Amino acid sequence: QFQLVESGGGLVQAGGSLRLSCAASGSFVRVNNMGWYRQAPGKQRELVAIVSRGGTTIYEDSVKGRFTISRDNAKNTVYLQMNSLKPEDTAVYYCNAQVRLTFSTLNDYDYWGQGTQVTVSS
């Protein structure tokens, strides 16, 4: 059973930092793109950052320069280092992974972590 397990959320004051982690486990052939999305109350889920297996990154404009996404392929883990946090960063953060589960298909499947709450106070 493939699973993404998140950790690292919490409550911080504006200007503070948090580091989120998301580890893939279970049966799979390969984890391709990994990323972080967030959803604030009353808003749609939005992309925060994505990192490819080769290390190419994409960031949402509002977090560019403040957040850093990285991954450890040996550990099948993706991280999100969040610095200079702002109240508008408050949301539930979801880990996402595009996963090839078996050798029988060329298509990846999208999987989501359970979500971790990030709250930034001011």
C-alpha positions as MATLAB code, in Angstrom:
seq = 'QFQLVESGGGLVQAGGSLRLSCAASGSFVRVNNMGWYRQAPGKQRELVAIVSRGGTTIYEDSVKGRFTISRDNAKNTVYLQMNSLKPEDTAVYYCNAQVRLTFSTLNDYDYWGQGTQVTVSS';
ca = [
       0.000    0.000    0.000;
       1.612    3.213   -1.174;
       1.499    6.058    1.299;
       2.781    9.592    1.792;
       3.372   10.610    5.386;
       3.830   14.272    6.236;
       5.340   15.938    9.257;
       6.660   19.297   10.363;
       3.638   21.555   10.490;
       2.931   23.801   13.416;
       2.341   27.279   14.721;
       4.895   30.028   14.216;
       4.998   33.783   14.370;
       5.395   35.888   11.268;
       8.980   35.858   10.114;
       9.593   32.413   11.522;
      10.491   29.180    9.801;
       9.201   25.646    9.452;
      10.443   22.607    7.619;
       7.963   20.112    6.227;
       8.851   16.546    5.344;
       7.000   13.955    3.315;
       8.156   10.383    2.933;
       6.866    7.846    0.446;
       6.514    4.252    1.528;
       4.980    1.025    0.310;
       5.150   -0.707   -3.042;
       6.144    1.349   -6.049;
       8.574    1.344   -8.938;
       9.531    4.994   -8.989;
       8.524    8.304   -7.462;
       8.712   10.997  -10.111;
       7.631   14.581   -9.439;
       7.046   15.484   -5.809;
       5.538   18.664   -4.562;
       3.684   20.668   -2.002;
       0.248   22.188   -2.292;
      -1.730   24.188    0.208;
      -5.341   24.986    0.875;
      -6.573   27.827    3.028;
     -10.166   27.993    4.292;
     -12.531   29.007    1.523;
      -9.871   28.764   -1.142;
      -8.898   26.229   -3.749;
      -5.880   24.051   -3.337;
      -2.892   25.686   -4.975;
       0.572   24.661   -5.984;
       3.365   25.790   -3.703;
       6.376   24.069   -5.220;
       7.345   21.038   -7.274;
      10.649   19.273   -7.657;
      11.365   16.708  -10.343;
      13.360   13.572   -9.746;
      16.302   15.322  -11.377;
      16.053   18.346   -9.106;
      14.303   20.876  -11.328;
      12.066   23.133   -9.250;
       9.015   25.301   -9.797;
       7.638   27.745   -7.232;
       4.460   29.697   -6.864;
       5.290   33.384   -7.171;
       4.303   34.363   -3.647;
       6.732   31.905   -2.041;
       9.631   32.342   -4.416;
      12.728   33.402   -2.531;
      11.271   32.345    0.807;
      10.561   28.635    0.382;
      12.916   25.949   -0.820;
      11.830   22.530   -2.001;
      14.275   19.657   -2.065;
      14.255   15.882   -2.146;
      16.304   12.895   -1.194;
      15.726   10.211   -3.792;
      17.404    7.539   -1.708;
      14.894    8.186    1.058;
      11.974    8.947   -1.276;
      11.396   12.066    0.763;
      10.557   15.624   -0.204;
      11.109   18.647    2.010;
       9.823   22.181    2.099;
      11.910   24.700    3.975;
       9.731   27.709    4.707;
      11.416   30.905    5.825;
      10.093   34.413    6.409;
       6.628   33.029    6.939;
       3.670   35.350    6.582;
       0.127   35.070    7.916;
      -1.099   34.500    4.376;
       0.951   31.298    4.302;
      -1.485   29.819    6.805;
      -3.053   26.731    5.256;
      -3.139   22.982    5.285;
      -0.133   21.811    3.334;
      -0.415   18.638    1.301;
       2.384   16.560   -0.072;
       1.894   15.256   -3.599;
       3.751   12.642   -5.573;
       3.459   11.280   -9.078;
       4.201    7.605   -8.743;
       4.715    4.718  -11.081;
       3.345    1.849   -9.070;
       4.147   -1.117  -11.316;
       5.969   -2.008  -14.502;
       2.636   -2.745  -16.175;
       1.784    0.877  -16.913;
       3.555    3.926  -18.285;
       1.209    6.310  -16.491;
       1.896    7.791  -13.094;
      -0.670    8.080  -10.348;
      -1.148   11.118   -8.153;
      -1.003   10.499   -4.432;
      -1.580   12.889   -1.574;
      -0.395   13.071    1.969;
      -2.762   13.512    4.865;
      -2.091   17.232    5.165;
      -0.310   19.163    7.865;
      -1.497   22.447    9.343;
       0.755   25.476    9.105;
      -0.413   28.491   11.059;
       1.435   31.797   11.008;
       0.419   34.385   13.569;
       1.146   38.096   13.709;
];
